[in-house]
Amino acid sequence: MKNPPFVQKKFKIKTDYPIYHHKIHLIQLFNLIALLFLLPLAIKAFLLQDNKAAIPLFIVAFATIVNYLYLKKSKNEYLASHFLSSLFFVLMSYLVYSGGVSLTGPLWISSLPLIVFFALGLNQGFKYVFFFFILILFILYAPFDFTFTLVEKAYYPDDFKLRVILSFLLITFLSALYEYNNVTSFDTLQKLREELEENSTRDRLTNLYNRRGYEKYIENIDDPQGIILMCDMDFFKKVNDTYGHDAGDFVLQEVAKTIQSTLRQTDIAIRWGGEEFFIFLPHTSIKDGALIAEKIRMSIETLSLTYKDHSIQITLSIGMEIVSGHISLNDAISHADYAMYQAKKDGRNRTVIYHAI
């Protein structure tokens, strides 16, 4: 049975994860590669006095610089990715329309799926690729002639058009398949990492959170006010000595299940160590905390345990303290622990409230 989660703060999306920074660095690298690729072509076209190729290449090269600087300053990977994809969408459309240098423009369009799938992912990238595919079909196979004043439309042989379309579809399919495999692999690794992290924060025997789980989740408590219960099983060593450690493990499991079933959804139980349990009751008054503590104690006292035909009885000594604006969480834990030992001294199988000592 799983523990309920801590009452947690609502966080904004964090941008300090390694994966996030890795994506930003790659988008920045894409901008630099695009710049190093486009700038020489623009200069070459300019020297050949091919303004219809030089001007748009210079514009896109300049835009990649702006996008790089924007991403470096803002860290807005989402907007920068869309901007980069849109730049290549426009550039590739222009190359198909104008023909580029010596009608080689359509040869470059296969780079579009690679860029947009990486930058935007499979779903968003597919939208760009789909609309681009419709656009180049219109440019290549429009049944009427259309030409802009500044740029003359290029005309290609029919067999060349077909090869362009088929090669684009092939690259799109392979790029999408590669991106799908990447996403699937990443999701699998992410789930495995989460499972390993979850397992590392849980006690294997009782499935309650362990001390590492406490340290991991306690900082996310929205408002650490409520009741702390420190519970210790009475004469547990006698169970191990009399019936063996397997019997002790069985008793620990059953006690943990009983405690968990007694708590509310917002409460948390942790195996603090050995036969000791830590319980946090958020936003709970002293009166209600005492009632819950007694409910837990009595449910353990009346618990009927049988191990290999041996009837085992177990009880709990419970120490209780309140966490408030005047008493810190660490102080409350220390006080509850002290009250628990006082319950031991007073005869065990009882609840002691720290302020009542």
N, C-alpha and C positions, 0 to 999 in steps of 0.2 A: 504494500500500500504506500503510495507516495505521500510525502509531506506536502501540505499547502505551502505556497510561496510566502515569503515575507511581504508585508505591505510595502510596496516600493515607490520611489519617486518616479515621476514621469520625466524621462530624459529626452533631450533633443538628440538627433543623430550625431554621433561623435565622428570627428574627422581626424582622429589621432591614431587610427588603426594602421598597421603596416600595409594591408591590402589596399586601403583607400589611397595611401601615398604612392603605392606601386602603380595604381591606375593613373594617377595624376602624372607621374614621371613618364609613363608610356605615352600618354596623350601629348605631353610636351615634346617627347622624342619624335612622335609622328609629325608634329608641326615643324620641327627642325629638318627632318628628312624631306618633307614636302618643300620646304624653303630651298634646301640644297639641290633638290631635283628641278624645281620650277625656275629658279633664278638663272642658271646657265642656259636653259631653253629660251627664257625671255631675252637674255642678252644676245644669244645667237640669232634669234628671230629679228631683234632690233638691228643687228649688224647686217643682216640680209635684207633690211628694209621691209620686212614682212610685218607691218603694223597690226594686221588683223590677228596675228598670233602673239606678237610682242606685248601689246597693250593689256589684253586680259591676263596674260601670264604674269606681268608685273603687278597687276592689281591683286591677283590671288596670292602672289608671293608676299606682297605687303600685308595682306589680310592675315596670313599665317603668322607673321611677326607680331601683329597686334593681338592675335588670339593667344600666342605663346606668352606674351607679357601679361595679358589679362589673367590667364590661368595661373601664372606664377604668383600674381598678387592676390587674386581673389580665392584661389583653390576651388573655384566653381567648376568641377569636372563635368557636371551635367550640361551646362550651357556651352562650355568650350567644346565638348564632344559634338553637340548638335551644330555648332557653328562650323567646325572642321568638316563635318559630313556635308553640310549645305554648300560649303565652298567647292568641294569636289563634285557635288551634284551639278552645280552651275558650270564648273570648268569642263567636266566631261560632256555635258550637254552642248556646250559651245564647240568643243572639239569635233563632236559628231556633226553638228550643223555646218561648221565652217570648213571642216576637213583637216584643220591644223596645217602642219608642214607637209607638203607633197601628199596630201590625202591620207596621212598616217594617224590622224586624230582618233578615229574609232579604235585603233589598236590599244589605246591607253585605258579604255573604259573598264577593262577587266579588273583594274585596281580598286574600283568603287566598292564592290561587295566586300573585299578584304578589309577596307578601311571602316565602312559603316558598321559591319558586323562586330568588329573589334571595339569600336568607339561606343556604339549604342546598344550592343547586345542583339540577340536574335530577333525579338519581336519588333523593336523600334527600327532596327536595321533593315528588316524585311520591307517595312513601309517605304523607306527611301528607295530600296532596290526595285520594288514593284512600280512605283511612280516613275522612276527613271526608265525602266523597261518600256512602259507605256509611251513615255515621251520619245525615246529613240525610235520606237516603231512608227510613231507619227512622223518624226523627222525623215526617216528612211523611206517610208511607204505611203506618205500622204498622197492622195489621188489628185491633188491640185498643187500648183506652184506657189510658194510663198518665200519672199526674200525681204530681209530688212535692209533699210537704206545704207547702214554703215557696214554691214557684213553680207557678203555674197554667200548664198547657200551652195554647198558642195554636192556633187552628184557622183554616185558610186555604181559600179556594175552590179547587176542583180546577184551574181554568185558571191561577190564580196560582201554584200549586205547580209546574205544568208550565213556566211561564215562568221561574220561579226556577231550576229544574233545567237548562233549556236555556241560559239566560244564563250559569250557572256553568260548564257544559261548554264553552261558547264562549270565555269568558275563560280557562279552564284551557288550552284548546288554543292560543290566541294567546300566552299567557304562556309555555307550554312551547316553542312555536316560537321565540319571541323569545330565551329563555334558551339554546336549542340553537344558534341563530345566534351568540349572544354567545360561547358556549363554543367553537364551531367557529372563529370569527374569532380568539379569543384563542389557541387551540392553533396555528393557522396562523402568527400573529405570533410566538408563542413559538418555534416551530420555525425560522422565518426568522431570529429574533434569535440562536438557538443556532448556526445555520449561518454567519451573518455573523461571530459571535464565534469560531467554530472556524476559519473561513477567515482571520481576522485574526491567528490564532496560528500559522499554517502558512506555510511558504515555498512560493510558487506553483510554483517550478521543480522542487523535489525532493519536495515534499509532506511533508517533515520539519517538526517544530516550528521556529519561528524564535525570535529573541531575546525577542520579546513572549510567545511561548508558554512560554519558559523562565521568565520573570518571573511569569507567571500561575500556573504549576503547581508551581514549585519550593517555594513556601511550604507546599504541601499534602503534601510528602513526610513520611511517618510518622516515619521515623528516618533522617536524612541521613547514613548511614554506608555506605561502599562504596568504589568506585574511580572516579576521574575520568580520562577519556582525552581529550586534546586532539590532534586529527588535522589535518594540513595536507597538501594534495596538492603533490607535488614538481614543480617546473618547469611549473606550470599556465599561467603567463603565456606560455610558449613554445607551448602548444597553441593559445591564442587568437591569438597572432601568426602562427603557421604555417598553421592551418586555418580561422581565423575564430571569431567569438564563438558562432555557432550550434554549431560543433563543441565549443566549451568548455561550452556548456549541455548538450549531449548527454552529455559526459563526466561532468559534475556529476550528472546524473540517474542514470547507470549506477552511478557510485560510491556514491551515496546508496542505491540499491536493494540493492547488494551489502552495504553496511554493515548495512542494516536486516535483510537475510535472515540475516546472521551472528549477530545479537544474540538474546538470550533474550527471552521474553515480557515479563519485568519490567524489561528494560533500556530506556533512552531515548536517542535520537539527535536532535541539534539541529543545524541549519545555523547555525553561529555567525557566519558572515559570509564572503562571498567563497568561497574554496575551503577554508575551515576548518570542522571539525565538532567538536562537543562531545558526549561520550558519558558517561552515568552508569550505572554497574553497581552497583545497590543490594545491600548485604549480601554483598559479594564480598571474598575475601581477596586479598592481594597476589599470591600464587601463581596463583590462578584468574584474576585480572585480567590478569596478564602473558600467560597462555595465550590469553585472549580477544583481547587486543591483538594478539598475534602471528597469531592466526587471521584477524583483520580485515586486518592488513597483508599477509599472504600471499595472501588471497583477492583483494585489489586488485592485487597484483603479478602474479598469474597471470591477471588479467582480460583477456580478448581483446576489444578494442573496434575496430569498423570503422565509419568515417564517410565516406560517399561514396568508397568504395574505398580509403580511407586507413586503415592500421592504426595505432592509437594505443596506446601503453603509458603507464601512469601508476603512480606509487607513492605511499605515504603515509609521512610522518614523524610518529611518535606519542610524546607525552609523557604520563607516567602518575604519578598521586599518589593516596594513600589519604585518605579522609575518615573521621575518627574523633572520639572525644571530645576528643582533644588537638589536632586539626587541623580548623579550620572549613571550611565549604564554599567560601567565598570564597578563603581561603588555599590550599585544595587546587587550585582553578581556576588561581590565579596560579602555583603550583608546577608544575602540569602544563603550563601554557603555557611556562614557563621550560624544562622538560625537553624540550618539543617543539622549541624553538629549538636546544637542545643537540643533539638528534638531527639537525637540519639541519647544524649545524657538524661533526658527526661523520661526515658523508657521506650523509645522507638514507636513506630506505627502511629505517628501523629504529625500534625502540621503546626509549625511555630512561625509566627509573624515577627520579623526582626524588631519592629517598634514596640512589640508587646513584651520583649525580654527585659 
